Every structure is written in structure tokens, then in C-alpha cells.
Amino acid sequence: MNISKENVESVLNLSTEELAGISFECSCGKNHSVDIRKIIIEKGAIKKVPEVAAPFKEGKLFLVADNNTYDVAGLKVESLLKSQDFNVRTFVFNTPHELTPDAATLGRLLIEMELGTSLIVAVGSGVINDMCRYLAYKLSLPFIIVGTAPSMDGYASVVTPTVVDGIKATLGGVYPYAIIGDIEILKNAPMKMLYAGFGDILGKVNALADWNLARQLHGEAYCEVCASFVKNALKKCIDNIDGIKNREEEAIKYLMEALVIAGVTMGMFGNSRPASGAEHHFAHYWDEDAIARGVEHPLHGNSVGVGTVVAAEQYKIIKDKLPVKIDVPDPEEVTTLLKRLGGWYNPDELGISKDLFKRSIVHSKDSRPKFTSSHFAGELGMLEEIAEILTDKFYG
């Protein structure tokens, strides 16, 4: 769907499903496009997988799941495809712990995938989605993601967070050919995954503040349309937080749509600015520490939710020193929302050690050039002081 420059604002009224395939010249100066063929988020959506996969029927389909997502949706997808005579090769990661997005996981997929594969069908959420995206990107193959939990904003992303030599790197990626989210499946995801999805979306309140800060202080490129997409999606989730907690279908649909929209805006803008700021830098720092020590870490979205509280507290400390006027997140409001949902809001309760937390305030920005409140606080020479204040607040 091509949208004229005069009707740019009309894209904000499109449904999430209607975002698939749009292209328009934006007032920000960029040409935005969404190279996703289908976005289907509805009750019973899983039944549409064969229809979506039909253009690739002459080749082989490579279906990827883990032992949890195969039981939840993978077996059903496999059965639907085989019943319509698709040639399906299924691989299920059977692991007792959380799958890691690293070279070993990617290498295993390369080993298992057969020559002549025409389509990758990923069934899962975070790691399954990311690894299949990168595989598709490297091999110039299309992939479909059948989401099993509204737990993260990477469904429509065009980048791939991957652990390389112990560090979370952002590698290339492609839009999925299609995103399929069956509300019946999504609403029954483990509660910690619903918390994670909301935490990832709540993080946008800080990401947008950081983006605006970088825009005003350093003239960084900004897009009001992308920002408005994210703001609208965030508001729907906040307005329906009790519905998310109670697994109500409409609220879960809003959450999944918000997560998809966040990914779409990153692809439209060309980087993660619309959806990621200091709150993600804290989360990445905590994740990397756990990975380096070979221990389990919280779901990324739950770390982002806590990171949003921390980033909001940081803004509260430096707010009077900001040379520009921007809307900054209120730590009390962010904390209240997370408490209301039942999710984590304190780094100590999340399992982040006192020493790690203190280091993250000072150093999480170091390998992340994206300008945030942490970078501004660093320019003021205040990070050590902020680290002391916030460590006392959360661990005192």
C-alpha cells in the first residue's frame, strides 16, 4: 500500500494488520516501508499458517521450535502443514534451560536445515524468533514467525540481538514474511512472559524521552510519526493493564500489537531509536553479566521494565540540569504500573546483585553509542553520584 505524502498522518489510523506492506514518504524526510506481507493477530490465527506458506509449497519448509513452544503450537503448525502436503522438516531444541541466542544455536540450525529449503517457520518468541531471523537474513530466505507469547518487541524487528564472545551484539536481520499471533495461544503464555511483554512496552516511555533528548541536544534525526505509533501503542497497553493481568483477549491483542508496532517502527526508521534507550542498556548490561558467568538471567522484558524504573529515577536526579524541556518518565508512575500488573520493579528482587547494579549505572552506556540520559549524566560527571544514590535507594 502506497500512501501519498499529503496523507502521512493517516497511517496512524491504520490497524496493525494494515501496516503490512505500507510505503510512504514521511514528513521526517525518510521513505518508510514495512516489508512484511502479512500480520495476523486474532483468535484462531494459527489455522492460517498453510495459507500464508502456500507460495513456498514447492520447496521444503524448515520448522523450528523448542520443547516448550512445540507442545504449545509447533505440533499444531506441523500437523496443519503436513495435512496439506507440505514437505516439512522439523527441528526442536530440547534444552532444560533458556535457549541462548549465540553461535552454537545458529550453528545447530545450519546443521539441521536441509538443502532446498524455501521457507523457515519459526514457532516461539525471543530466541527462536531472533535466530531464525538471522538465519533467514544470511541465507536470503523468507521466514514466518508464529508467536507463542507476547513477551518481546522483536517480532517485527530487522536486527538480531546475538551473544558474540560474551557480548550482546546487534547483528543484521530482515522483516519476517509474516507474523502470526493466535490470541488463544498468546493469552495462555506463562505470566512472567506477559510481564516481560508489558515491561518491554513500558520501556518506550523512557526510550522516547532519550530520543527527544538526543534530538534537542545533538540534532539527532527524529520522526514524529514513528514516535506517535509507539506512544499510541503504549497508551493502549497502559489503559488495559488489568485486562493483561487477567489474560483478557482484547488486552492481550493490544499487547501483542504494541510489541509488533514497536518492531515495525524500528524497521521504518532504520534503527532501534523509537523503542530503546537507557532502560535497554541497563538490561543488556545485566544480561551480559549473567551470560559471562554462565547463569540464568531474567527474561529481557522483565529486565527492561526494571531498567525503566532505574532510568526514570536517573532522570529525576538530573532533571533540573537538563538544558532543554522534555517529558521524562516519572519513577513513581512507572513503579505503580509494574506493581499493579504484578511484575518486577526492583533490581534487587529481580536478582541483580548490588555490585552489578552499581556498575551498570556507571558503565552500561560505554559500549552503546546511542545518546541517553546516562550519556548526559556522564557529561555532567554525575554517574558515580547517581550510582551511590540509586544503590542506596534499591539496596539500602
N, C-alpha and C positions, 0 to 999 in steps of 0.2 A: 504494500500500500504506500503510494507516494503522497506526501502532504505538502501543499504549497507553503511558501514562506509566510504568506498572509494568514495562514490558519495554524501556525505553530502552536498557539495556546490550546487549540482543540485536542491535541494529543493527550492533554491531561485528563480529558473526559473519556478516553478510551478504556475499555475493560482490559484486564491483564491479558486475556486471550487475544484481544485485538492488537496487542503490541507486537505480536509475531509478524515479522516481515515488513514493518514500517520503515520508511526512509524519508528524511526531511532535512532541509537546510534550516538550521536553527539561528535564532537571533544572537546566539553567543559566537557565531562565526563558523561553527563546525557543521559538517554534514553528519547527522546521526542516522545510524541504521541498526536494525536488530535482525541479524541473520539467523533467526530461529524460525523454522517452518510452522511448528505447532506448539501452542501452550494450552494444555488441557488440565484444568484443576476443577474437578467435580466429583460427585458421588458416582462410583462405577467406572471411573476413567480407565482403569486397568483393562477393561474389556476392549478398549480402542487400540491397544498395542498392535495387534495384527494389521489393522487398517493403516496405522501410521508407518509400519515397517514394510508395507506392500511394495513400494518401489525398489526394495532391495531383495526381493524374494528369489531372484535367480542366483544369488551368491549364498555364502554361508553367514549365519548370524553367530556372533560370539557373545553369549550371555554371561555376565559377571555378577556375583553376589557374595555375601559371606554367610556363615552358618545361621546368623540371625535373620538377615534380610531374605535369604532363600525360603525360609519357613514362612515369613510374613507375606512375601509377594513373589519371590523368584520362581517357586514351583508353579504358581498360578500362571505367570507370564510364559514360562516354558511350555506348560500344557496348552495354553491358548495358541501359541505359535505352532507347536507340533500338530495340533488338531487341524491346522490349515496348511499342513505340508511344508512348513518352513524347515530348512536344514539348520538345526540349532546345535552348537557346541557349547555346553555349559561348564563353567568353572566356578567352584565355590571355595572361597578361602575358609578353611576350618581352623580357627585360632581361638584359644581360650581368653585372649586379651584383645584390647583395642588394636585394630589394624593400623600400621604406621604408614604414612604416605612417603615412602622412601625408595631408593634404588632397588632394594630387594623385592618390594611389592611390584614395582614396574617390571623388573626382570622376570618375575614369575608369570606375569600376564603375557609377556612376549613369548615365553616358552609354551604357554598353554594355547595361545591363539593360533588357529590353523591358517595356512596359506589359502588365499581365495576368499578371505572374509570381506564381506561387503558392508556390514553394519555391526557396531558394538552396541549391545543393550546392557546398560548398567542398571542394577537394581539395588538401591541403597540410598545413602545420603553422603556425608562428608568425604571420607577417604575413597570409597568406591567411586563416587562421582568424580573426584579430582584425578584419580589415577586413570580412569577411563578417558577423561578429557585429554590428559596429556598423551596417552597412547594414540587417541584419535588425531591429535594435533601432529604428532611426529610421523604418523603413517598416512596422513591425508585421508582419513576415513571419517564418515559421519558417525555420530553416536546419539543414542536416545537415553535419557535418564528417567527411570521410573522411581520417583521419590518414595521413601518409606517413612520419613519423619520430617516435620517442619522444623529442622534443627539448625540450619545454617543458610547463609545467603549466597552460597557458591553454585546453586543450580544453574543459574544463567550467566555465570562469570565467564570471562575469557582469559583468565590467568589461573595458574595452578600452584597453590602452596605446597612445597615439597621439601622434605628434610634432605639436605645435601651436606655431607660432612658435619652432621650435628647441628647445622644452622637451618632455620626455616627460610628457604629461598622462594622467590616468586618467579616461577617459570612460565613459559608461554602456554597458550591454550586456545580453544575455539569454542564458539557458541555450540550448544547441543543442537542436533537436528530437531529434536522435540523434547519437551518437558511434560511428563505425565504425572499428575498428583491425584491419587484417588482419596477423597476425603474419608472414606470408611477406613482406609489403612492409616492415613496420617493422624487421625484423631485418636487412634489407639497406640500410638508410639509411647515408649516409656516417658514418664513425666519429666525426667531430667532432660530429655530431648526437647520437650515443649518449653521448658525453662530456657534451654540453650537458644532456641529459635527466637524467643522473646528478647533474651539478653543481646543477641546479635543485632536485632532491630532497634532495641533501646539505645545501643551504642551510636546510632546515627545522630542522636541529639548532640553528642559531643563531636562526632566527625564533621557535621555541618558547621559547628562553631569553629573548629580548627580550619576548615576550608575557607570560611569567611575571614578569619584572622589572616591567613596567608594571602588571601586576595587583597585585603586592605593594607597590609604591611609590605608585601612584596610584589603586588600586582599580578599574582598568580591567576591563570585562566580560571574562569568560573562560568557556570551555566545555570541560570535561574530555572530553566525547565527541568533539568536533572535534579536540582535541589528540591523543586516543588514535588516531583514524583516521590522522592524519599520522604519529604515532610507529610504528604498526604497518606502514604502507606503507614508511616509511624503513628499518625493520629488514629487511624482505624484500629490499629492493634492496641493502643492505649485505651481507646474508648470501649474496647471489647475484652479487656483483660480478665474480667470474671468469666466470660464465656470461654476463653482459652483455658483457664484453670479448670473449668467444668467440662472440657472437651466438647463444647457445643459446635456443631458442624459449621455454622456460618462464621464463627470466630476463628476456627481452625483454617477455614478457607481464606479469611483475611490475613492470617499469619503467614500461610504458605505464599499467598500472592505478594505480600510485602517482601518476603525473602527473595522471591523471583524478581520483583521490581528492583530491589537493591542491586542484584547482579546485572540486570538489564542496563541500569544507569551507568554502572562501571564500564560496560561494553560500549555504550553510547558515547561516553565522554572520553574513553580511551585509557583510563587508569582507575585506580580504586578511590580517588578523592571523594566521590559522593557518599561513600559508605564506610570509610575507615580513617581513623585519626589516632590520637594518643592512646585511646582506650584499647585499640588493637595492638599498639606497640607494647603496652604492658602485658597483654595476653600472650603475644608471641614470645616475649622475654621469659615469661613463666613456663610456657610450653617447651621452649628450647632447653631450659634448665632441667626439666624433668626428662626430656629425651636424652640429654647428655649423661644423666645419671641412670638411665635405663629403668625409670619408674613410670607408673601410670600418671597421667595428668588429667585434669577436669576436661569435659567437653569444651571445645573452643568458645562456643557461645556463652557458656556459663562464666568463663574467664573474662569474656568481653563485657558481660553485664557487670561484674565486679570492677573491671577496669573502667567502666563508665562512671561508677561511684567515685573511684580514685581520681579520675580526670576532672570530674566536677568539683571535688574538694580542692584540687590544684588550681582550677580557675577561681574558686572562691578566695584563695590566698593571694593570687596575683591580679585580681580583677581591677583593683584601684590603680594598678600600674600600667594597665593597657592604654596605649595612646590612641586607640580607636574604639568606637562604640559597636559592640556586637552582642547578640543574645547568647549567653553562656548557660550551660546546664546547671540546674540547682541541685546540689547533692542530697538535700532532704527529699525533694520530689522524686529523684531517681531511686533513692533508697526505699521510699514508701511504695513505689510501684513494684519493686522486686519483692518486698515483704508481702505485699498484697497477693502477688502471684504464688508466693511460697518458695521462690528461688533464692539463690545465694546473693548476698550483698556485701559481705565482709571477707577480705582476703584471708584472714586467719581461719575462718570457718570453711573456706574453700580449700584449705590445705596448703596455702602459700606460707612458707616459713618467714619469720620476722627478718632474717638476714637477706633472703631472696627479695622480699618486698622492698626493703630499703635500697638494695642495689638497683632494683628495677626503676625506681623513681629517678635515680641519677643517670643510669646508663641505657635504658630501653630505647632512647632516641638515637643512640650512637650509630647503629647500622641502618637507620631508617631516615633517608634524606627528606621525606615529606614533612614540611613545616607544621608543627603543632604547638600546643601550649607548653609542652615540655621543652621545645627548642627555644621558645620565647623566655621561659623561666631560666633556661641555661644562659641566654644572652644577658639576663639580669644578674647572673651569678647566684641564683636563689635555690638551685636544685638540692644542695646539701641541707639547707634550712628546711625546705619543703619535705625532704625525706625524714628529717627528725620529727617535724610536726605531725606528719601523717602516720609515721610508725608509732608514735605515742598514742595517737587517736585510735588506731585499729588494734594495737597490741599492748597498750599501756595497762 
